[in-house]
Amino acid sequence: MSTFDKVKQQAQQLAGKAKEATGRVTGSQETENAGKRDRLEGEAKERGQDLKDRAEGTVQDAKDKLRGQDKGDQGKGGENEQR
């Protein structure tokens, strides 16, 4: 996840928390609910991006392993040809 996206999502969460607190203090259920919605949306985006990053990392690891196996297979073939 880019640093900018992470900061943006955390800012959304903080703004949501502030709205929630404002709603509680003023007795405005609507403001409190809007704050909860903003906070949860920011958390969901952050978690979704984390999952996406992990999946991309897993795919890259798999590609690297396959490339390593391909190189290893080529090396073994070369050794057998030399004998």
C-alpha positions as CSV (number, residue, x, y, z in Angstrom):
1,M,0.0,0.0,0.0
2,S,1.3,3.4,-0.8
3,T,2.1,5.6,2.1
4,F,-0.2,8.3,0.8
5,D,-3.2,5.8,0.7
6,K,-2.4,4.6,4.2
7,V,-2.3,8.1,5.6
8,K,-5.5,9.0,3.8
9,Q,-7.3,6.0,5.2
10,Q,-6.0,6.7,8.7
11,A,-7.1,10.4,8.4
12,Q,-10.6,9.2,7.4
13,Q,-10.6,7.0,10.5
14,L,-9.5,9.9,12.8
15,A,-12.1,12.2,11.2
16,G,-14.8,9.6,11.8
17,K,-13.7,9.2,15.5
18,A,-13.9,13.0,15.9
19,K,-17.4,13.0,14.3
20,E,-18.5,10.2,16.6
21,A,-17.3,12.1,19.7
22,T,-18.9,15.3,18.5
23,G,-22.2,13.5,18.0
24,R,-22.0,12.0,21.5
25,V,-21.3,15.3,23.1
26,T,-24.0,17.2,21.2
27,G,-26.5,14.4,21.4
28,S,-26.7,14.1,17.6
29,Q,-27.2,10.5,16.7
30,E,-27.0,11.4,13.0
31,T,-23.5,12.9,13.5
32,E,-22.4,10.0,15.6
33,N,-23.6,7.5,13.0
34,A,-21.9,9.4,10.2
35,G,-18.7,9.3,12.2
36,K,-19.0,5.6,12.7
37,R,-19.6,5.1,9.0
38,D,-16.5,7.2,8.1
39,R,-14.3,5.4,10.6
40,L,-15.5,1.9,9.5
41,E,-15.1,2.8,5.9
42,G,-11.5,3.9,6.5
43,E,-10.8,0.7,8.4
44,A,-12.3,-1.4,5.6
45,K,-10.3,0.3,2.9
46,E,-7.1,-0.1,4.9
47,R,-7.8,-3.8,5.5
48,G,-8.7,-4.4,1.9
49,Q,-5.5,-2.8,0.7
50,D,-3.5,-4.8,3.2
51,L,-5.1,-8.0,1.8
52,K,-4.4,-6.9,-1.7
53,D,-0.8,-6.2,-0.9
54,R,-0.4,-9.6,0.8
55,A,-2.0,-11.3,-2.2
56,E,0.4,-9.5,-4.6
57,G,3.3,-10.5,-2.4
58,T,2.2,-14.1,-2.5
59,V,1.9,-14.1,-6.2
60,Q,5.3,-12.5,-6.6
61,D,6.8,-15.1,-4.2
62,A,5.3,-17.9,-6.3
63,K,6.6,-16.3,-9.5
64,D,10.1,-16.0,-8.0
65,K,10.0,-19.6,-6.9
66,L,8.9,-20.8,-10.3
67,R,11.7,-18.7,-11.9
68,G,14.2,-20.3,-9.5
69,Q,13.0,-23.8,-10.3
70,D,13.2,-23.0,-14.0
71,K,16.8,-21.8,-13.5
72,G,17.5,-24.9,-11.4
73,D,16.1,-27.2,-14.0
74,Q,18.2,-25.6,-16.7
75,G,21.3,-25.9,-14.5
76,K,20.7,-29.6,-13.9
77,G,20.2,-30.2,-17.6
78,G,23.5,-28.5,-18.3
79,E,25.3,-30.5,-15.8
80,N,24.0,-33.8,-17.2
81,E,25.0,-32.8,-20.7
82,Q,28.5,-32.1,-19.6
83,R,29.0,-35.6,-18.1
